[in-house]
Amino acid sequence: MFAEAQRSARFAEALRLAVAQGLLGEQRPVAGFLDADGVRASVDALRDAFAVEPGVRVLHTFAAKAASLVPVLRLLADCGMGCEVASPGELRLAVEAGFTPQRIVLDSPAKTRDELRLALALGVTVNADSFGEIARIEKLRSPDSASVLGLRVNPQVGGGSIEPMSTATTTSKFGVALRDPGAREQVVGTFAERPWLTRLHAHVGSQGCSLELIAAGIAETYQLAEEINETLGDQRITGIDIGGGLPVNFAGDEARPAFADYVTALRKAAPKIFDGRYDLVTEFGRSLLAKNGFIGARVEYTKDAGGRRIALTHAGAQIATRTVFMPEAWPLRVGAFDGEGRPRSGRPVVQDIAGPCCFAGDIVAHARELPELREGDFVALYDTGAYYFSTPWAYNSLPRPAVYGFAGDPGGAGLRFAPVRDAQSLDSVAAESGLGHVDALTELCGAAHPQATQPGGNAHP
Ligand SMILES: *Cc1c(COP(=O)(O)O)cnc(C)c1O
């Protein structure tokens, strides 16, 4: 039913139907769309890639931050996945989505004592980020806690092409920096003294990192596990969490590199990691979701400035934040559609695709050659199923856009839609902007100055 090659035709059909059904239009000028069949197919591809090593047990978790929407997490739970969470909010979403504690991994970089207490009480897996956090866990854990407990290490194998996305640089904030003087010995000693520590965790890269770099970081982590087990004379470390971070091809439809390429790179760098002595945990986010979603946005106006055609749309920094601020690192492919949601053809015109935010840099595509866009047309921003519409930014008091899922109709042709997140109302925007505390500051400063409030006649008593 689902094939990668048909993705662009399928998304075009989804956009056309969304316009026909009023999910996108003048009143609803921007929304996110997620292909639920595509998500299932991506999970299958991940599972199949690791199935070439039948001797090893793998828990595939989804990194919740990549698509922090409860129905999406529920779909992934239904696919048999676990969930990696990195904040109290994400932990809450994972629990609400129905992941059992055995399938939840907590990796927050700055866990509070309360967060640790809750995680230990629930029995979710906790990867400590530092020696300081191990000390806290030691005080808080009860001996009968069901939590698997581990330590995150930074193998310091270096960064990729996007500095803020590189987690294994020398000075990365994550984990214990393994190559620092004395660090390795301290890690081994820490495990020696604490029999309840049984796991190592590394999340080496992300967008911009090569498979070889990621695999090298995991190989270092595997070697550390071997060293600890040899030193302690038993199989203390029973599991290795190899993180996520497979990059996504933003240049075309193809999912490249594939999960199978990742497994091949890992087999080359650390063949014995698959021999069954270690349970493995993965934490993929972007690579599972990005290609399965797109943003649809209406063209409100077009104009020319300094010889440049500009299409003013409703998709800008509030929904494509990374692309607007780092356009070279996060280029998005754009599709052009007419007012009925049919693909536009015709001679390409160089255009800027701008967003609705009030700052000059709010451009999602610079000088892009596209069929000429007109008022009332639509654009699609592809590969935005992870970290885009699920992670909106509240700039300019722009409301969070709606998100819809779609799937093939089991009865035959056609696609069906379901709401995943409602568009935010202006009442909600006002409430989240402190409406409930409207008088807080004037009252704090004492009585209102009469002359300041007289002209409108609305002075508060
Ligand atoms: C963000 C994150 C992931 C997922 O990264 P992707 O690049 O989306 O695959 C996995 N593990 C940890 C600890 C993370 O912070």
The ligand as a Tripos MOL2 file, in Angstrom:
@<TRIPOS>MOLECULE
LIG
   15    15     1     0     0
SMALL
NO_CHARGES

@<TRIPOS>ATOM
      1 C1         17.5320   14.3460   20.1430 C.3       1 LIG1
      2 C2         17.9970   13.0560   20.6960 C.ar      1 LIG1
      3 C3         17.7700   11.8750   19.9890 C.ar      1 LIG1
      4 C4         17.1450   11.8520   18.6210 C.3       1 LIG1
      5 O1         17.9050   12.5320   17.6700 O.3       1 LIG1
      6 P1         17.4690   12.5080   16.1380 P.3       1 LIG1
      7 O2         18.5440   13.2980   15.4730 O.co2     1 LIG1
      8 O3         16.1340   13.1320   16.0270 O.co2     1 LIG1
      9 O4         17.4550   11.0730   15.7110 O.co2     1 LIG1
     10 C5         18.1440   10.6950   20.5830 C.ar      1 LIG1
     11 N1         18.7410   10.6720   21.7920 N.ar      1 LIG1
     12 C6         18.9900   11.7940   22.4980 C.ar      1 LIG1
     13 C7         19.6300   11.6920   23.8260 C.3       1 LIG1
     14 C8         18.6350   13.0210   21.9620 C.ar      1 LIG1
     15 O5         18.8970   14.1380   22.6430 O.3       1 LIG1
@<TRIPOS>BOND
     1     1     2 1
     2     2     3 ar
     3     2    14 ar
     4     3     4 1
     5     3    10 ar
     6     4     5 1
     7     5     6 1
     8     6     7 2
     9     6     8 1
    10     6     9 1
    11    10    11 ar
    12    11    12 ar
    13    12    13 1
    14    12    14 ar
    15    14    15 1
@<TRIPOS>SUBSTRUCTURE
     1 LIG1         1 GROUP 0 **** ****
